[in-house]
């Protein structure tokens, strides 16, 4: 689950806890021949599309935080369908957008440009959320879930580099492209408090999250890994 959605559920009164951060990545792609070659490129009057989800909005703000040209005159259209967003980019109707692995790989195959990659090392994106009552009633099952995640990550990290294409196809991620970094597939770990606090502040500022969501609510959202 995307972490802003998890926090919104907690804020809405659903007693739940984040038990671990999941591996994930997002790719900032610009169209072929674009002047956007880095996160500090001139974005004035450029169209940079995103899904409309809070996480994608947050990632764009994170990427463009030091880009003065992005503050006022950058068009950020909301296009919820990733396939349509990708097609618009590849047909020159957008200057840049955020894409997942499969669409990003196809876009690069057609000569579009990978500006940068964001993984869970920089931003916590996906998390595992568990109902609070399950933390007391289903401890063995939750511990098994975390161990299973750890075993899966270990298997992925041990996957021979020469068979990366086979791994991508087997995992449903699609065709391979050597320029695209995969998620880092780190062992199970909780979300760092400082990262969570920063995201909560941004979500409240953007009105994605109630201003009443305080540090105590944040602390209650977190849980030790098993």
C-alpha positions in Angstrom: 0.0 0.0 0.0 1.2 3.5 -0.8 2.2 5.2 2.5 0.0 8.3 2.2 -3.0 6.0 1.8 -1.9 4.1 4.9 -1.7 7.3 6.9 -5.1 8.5 5.6 -6.6 5.2 6.8 -5.0 5.7 10.3 -6.2 9.3 10.4 -9.7 8.2 9.5 -9.8 6.0 12.6 -8.9 2.6 11.2 -6.7 1.2 14.0 -3.7 0.0 12.0 0.1 -0.1 12.2 2.8 0.1 9.6 5.0 -2.9 10.2 7.6 -2.6 7.5 8.7 -0.6 4.4 8.5 -2.4 1.1 10.9 -2.2 -1.8 9.7 0.1 -4.6 10.9 2.6 -7.3 9.6 5.4 -9.5 11.2 6.6 -12.7 11.2 10.3 -13.9 11.2 10.1 -17.7 11.4 13.0 -20.2 10.4 12.8 -23.8 12.9 12.2 -26.6 14.8 15.4 -27.4 13.5 17.2 -24.3 15.6 19.9 -22.6 14.7 18.1 -19.3 17.9 16.2 -18.6 18.1 16.6 -14.9 16.0 17.6 -11.9 17.3 21.2 -12.2 16.6 21.6 -15.9 14.3 24.6 -16.9 10.7 23.5 -16.4 9.1 26.8 -17.1 6.0 26.2 -19.2 6.7 22.5 -19.4 4.1 19.8 -18.8 5.1 17.3 -16.1 2.2 14.8 -15.6 1.5 12.6 -12.6 -1.1 10.2 -11.4 -2.9 12.6 -9.1 -2.1 10.3 -6.1 -0.5 12.0 -3.0 2.6 9.8 -3.3 3.3 10.9 -6.9 2.7 14.5 -6.0 5.2 14.1 -3.1 7.8 12.5 -5.3 7.6 15.3 -7.8 8.0 17.9 -5.0 10.9 15.9 -3.6 12.6 15.8 -7.0 12.0 19.4 -7.9 12.6 20.9 -4.5 15.7 22.8 -5.6 14.4 23.7 -9.0 13.3 27.4 -8.9 11.8 27.1 -12.4 9.3 24.5 -11.2 7.7 26.7 -8.6 5.3 28.7 -10.6 4.9 28.2 -14.3 5.2 24.4 -14.6 2.1 22.6 -15.8 1.4 19.5 -13.7 -1.6 17.8 -15.3 -3.2 14.9 -13.5 -3.5 11.8 -15.8 -4.4 8.8 -13.6 -4.0 6.1 -16.2 -0.3 5.2 -16.4 -0.5 3.7 -19.9 -2.2 6.8 -21.3 0.4 9.0 -19.5 3.2 6.9 -21.1 1.7 7.1 -24.6 1.3 10.9 -24.3 4.9 11.2 -23.3 6.1 8.9 -26.2 4.0 11.0 -28.6 5.5 14.3 -27.5 2.3 15.5 -25.8 4.1 15.7 -22.4 7.5 16.9 -21.5 8.0 14.5 -18.6 6.2 12.2 -16.2 6.7 9.6 -13.5 6.4 5.9 -14.6 6.7 2.4 -13.1 9.3 0.0 -14.4 7.5 -1.6 -17.3 6.2 1.6 -18.9 9.6 3.3 -18.2 11.5 0.5 -19.9 9.2 0.8 -23.0 9.6 4.5 -23.1 13.4 4.3 -23.0 13.3 1.7 -25.8 11.7 4.4 -28.0 14.5 6.9 -27.3 13.0 8.8 -24.3 15.2 9.9 -21.5 15.6 8.6 -17.9 16.1 11.8 -15.8 16.4 10.0 -12.5 15.2 7.1 -10.3 13.8 7.3 -6.8 13.8 4.2 -4.6 12.7 3.5 -1.1 16.2 4.5 0.1 15.3 8.1 -0.6 11.5 8.1 0.0 9.4 5.5 1.8 6.7 4.7 -0.8 5.1 1.3 -0.2 4.4 -0.2 3.2 2.7 -3.2 4.8 -0.2 -2.1 7.0 -1.7 -4.4 9.6 -4.8 -3.9 11.8 -3.9 -3.1 15.4 -6.0 -5.9 16.8 -4.1 -8.4 14.7 -0.9 -7.4 16.3 -2.1 -9.1 19.5 -4.1 -11.9 18.0 -2.0 -13.0 15.1 1.6 -12.6 16.2 2.9 -15.8 14.6 1.2 -15.1 11.3 2.6 -11.6 11.2 6.1 -12.8 12.1 5.8 -15.4 9.3 4.8 -12.6 6.9 7.9 -10.6 7.7 10.1 -13.7 7.5 8.6 -14.5 4.1 9.3 -11.0 2.9 12.9 -11.3 4.2 13.3 -14.7 2.4 11.9 -13.2 -0.8 14.3 -10.2 -0.7 17.2 -12.6 -0.1 16.3 -14.7 -3.1 16.0 -11.6 -5.3 19.4 -10.2 -4.1 21.0 -13.6 -4.8 19.6 -13.7 -8.3 22.5 -13.9 -10.8 22.9 -10.6 -12.7 23.2 -12.5 -16.0 19.7 -13.8 -15.5 18.1 -10.4 -14.7 15.9 -10.5 -17.8 14.5 -13.9 -16.7 13.8 -12.5 -13.3 12.0 -9.5 -14.6 9.8 -11.6 -16.9 9.1 -14.1 -14.1 8.1 -11.3 -11.7 5.7 -9.8 -14.2 7.8 -6.5 -14.5 8.1 -6.9 -18.3 11.1 -6.4 -20.6 14.5 -5.5 -19.3 16.4 -2.2 -19.9 19.9 -1.9 -18.6 19.7 1.8 -17.8 16.9 1.3 -15.3 17.8 0.6 -11.7 15.6 -1.9 -9.9 14.3 -1.4 -6.4 17.1 -2.0 -3.9 15.2 -4.9 -2.3 16.5 -4.2 1.2 15.8 -6.6 4.2 12.7 -5.8 6.2 12.9 -2.5 8.0 10.5 0.0 9.6 9.9 3.5 8.2 12.3 6.0 9.7 10.5 8.4 12.1 12.1 11.5 10.5 11.0 10.4 7.0 7.5 9.8 8.3 7.3 13.1 10.1 8.5 15.0 7.0 5.8 13.2 4.8 3.1 13.8 7.4 3.9 17.5 7.5 3.8 17.7 3.7 0.5 15.8 3.5 -1.1 18.2 6.1 0.2 21.2 4.2 -1.3 19.9 0.9 -4.6 19.0 2.7 -4.2 15.3 2.0 -4.2 14.7 5.8 -6.0 16.3 8.7 -4.1 18.9 10.6 -5.2 17.1 13.7 -2.9 14.2 12.9 -0.1 14.8 15.4 3.1 13.3 16.6 1.3 10.9 19.0 -0.8 9.6 16.1 2.4 9.2 14.1 4.0 7.2 17.0 0.9 5.1 17.3 1.1 4.3 13.6 4.6 2.8 13.8 5.4 -0.6 15.2 8.6 -2.6 15.7 9.4 -5.2 13.1 8.9 -8.8 14.2 
